[in-house]
């Protein structure tokens, strides 16, 4: 009898349709609410994505999963609430949760300690705390959608359980050592990340969108051409990048697509028809890494009158021929097209913050200019070492792309791409702290929308006290003044837009919630902690009306 290995994971949800993703231990037919799909096979693993259509807007559907007619979800004896699909209603408020950076380690000491108390400490998982709260609430207060902004899995920081699996199949004295090596090891990483019962229920009940960041593949993935050439020279790299992109396509990317996009996806059609789709997915993943053109991980989703555009700021970078861009020109045109229309709110999601604290921004812009030769070849070599050592590779370090994005903010906010939305909010993670930045434009720009950068990170991987002090110093006014002078001395022009961090950043494990109601918008950031009984809970760290 077929069994569920992982899932169900509720992915795309619209007003009348939804998709659910599962992994099973053998080939079978998967059924949800009377809709069926056959599994497809990849190197000994079996997956299905079930499209459920014909639903009514604004309704709640309790569901189970059967494999070959046998009930396999919910688990027998489960005390968790039923899994449900809650379709969108265009007239109802939207509650939208986002965050990034979640390591999968046990939820017990020493892993629940701080990093200052124990190097293995990762404190309380904010998603775990959110799931516990949801179980005590009516489902009308649950999030409508969850956006995971990168580092869903850490290929270079594995848990004890995954490490034991790695040791059982290869010599960890040989590179890449205790890190993930290939597709098979990636499947274990996802299994551990998504199978804890409380989190598994959460993923079965809240519509989830995802995008990768560097740790899904390797720390500082695609920082620069020097970094990339050094990695590709390593004998184990090709297997790592192929395994990373293969598994991302299966576990994360497919669920980002609408039912129509799934139906029209030629690769998925071929995968479903293959006896074993491993070879074709390996070829696809290798080509996607070596040729930016021809693969696109950026996508959009509509939630009533809110448009979410999720941008790939990792795999699609242009790094050669003297040009540095976050995306190629075709993908940028796609982002512009997706940002054009009539929305109440436009959410532009990038794992990497577009707007850093001003001091950090000027430092990264200076570093890019120096690495490009503004101060000569010797300084360029030192600048590259500094870039890789300090992770100077956010939007500020891709000046051409930053300028394009600032221009897009202005065009949309001024009504040049359709009626000006009430708010434009850039959503990001990556930096292991959370903050809100207010954006200002010159009066003659005619921007009518409220524009913000909202950053929330980590879900579970906080900095230690030394790292926090470094971030605070880098974000200080004196650092900003010095970095701005350096950038000017390297020939970098001041940004065309201005912004300020509205409150001091927070460094805890945390999640953020955007509440959108008509043309009103508010943001709340909540940190994970424990109540008097030791139960994980969330407490508000920042709350702000946006529009």
Secondary structure, 3 states (H helix, E strand, C coil): CCCEEEEEEEEEECCCCEEEEEEECCCCEEEECCEEEECEEECCEEEEEEEECCCCCCCEEECCEEECCEEEECCCCCCCCCCEEECCCCCCCEEEEEECCECCCCCCCCCCCCCCCCCCCCCCCHHHHHHHHHHCCCHHHCCCEEEEECCCCCCCCCCHHHHHHHHCCCCCCCCCCCCCCCHHHHHHHHHHHHHCHHHHHHHHHCEEEEECCHHHCCCCCCCCHHHHHHHHCCCCHHHHHHHHHHHHHHHHHHHHCCHHHHHCCHHHHHHHHCCCCHHHHHHHHHHHHHCCCCCCCCEEEEECCEEEEEECCCCCCECCCCCCECCCHHHHHHHHHHCCCCCCEEEEEECCCCCCCHHHHHHHHHHHHHHCCCCCHHHHHHHHHHHHHHCCCCHHHCHHHHHHHHHHHHHHHCCCCCCCCCEEEEEECCCCCEEEEEEECCHHHCCCCEEEEEECCCCECCCCHHHHHHHHHHCCHHHHHHHHHHHHHCCCCCCCCEEEECCCCECCCEEEEEEEECCEEEEEEEEEEECCCCCEEEEEEEEEECC
